[in-house]
Amino acid sequence: MSERDMTMMYAAHDAFRRDLRALSTTPDHERWTQFRTQLSVHHTAEDVVLWPSLRRRGVDAQLVEAMAAEHDRIDPLLAQANRAFDTAGPEAARPTLVALSELLHNHLQHEEQQTLPLINDREWSLLDREMRRRIGLRGLRPYYSWLLRDVEGERRRRVLSTVPGPLRLVIS
């Protein structure tokens, strides 16, 4: 397996953590909407491309099933928080956001430690393509705005270095 640049994957994971920390203390509908949209894109791409590919390749079946099951446990909390935001307001969502934060943190850590090292170059390429397809051209600016929120210095430079030059002018 060749060395690959996982800057964008870790940047997305860090952004999910950042948003849930903020949402758990100060629930905000706009931030929630951005978070939910980006997590949906991220997890759906993994569900559609990554887990099936790892299964076909015969990668540790228990691990792949555990990853998929973690997504399945996250989804109801997303729906519950969304209902709370839409019907009772941000403060009503706080308990669900705290539970979601813990569950998602554990999932991201599990994925980073055990799954990311197993993904081959072809799977990275397919996952990247699926995420870009789901984000779409119109979603690029909101995606990078979300991803780079509060990110400065070297980390910001590293993320932007993965983006083609013309696109970098539009999003930075």
Buried (B, 14 or more C-beta within 10 A) or exposed (E): EEEEEBBBBBBBBBBBBBBBEBBBEEBBEEBBEBBBBBBEBBBBBBBBBBBBBBEEEEBEEEBBEBBBEBBEEBBEBBEBBBEBBEEEEBEBBBEBBBBBBEBBBEBBEBBBEEBBEBBBEEBBEBBBEBBBEBBEEEBBEBBBEBBBEEBEEEBBEBBBEEBEEEBBEEBE
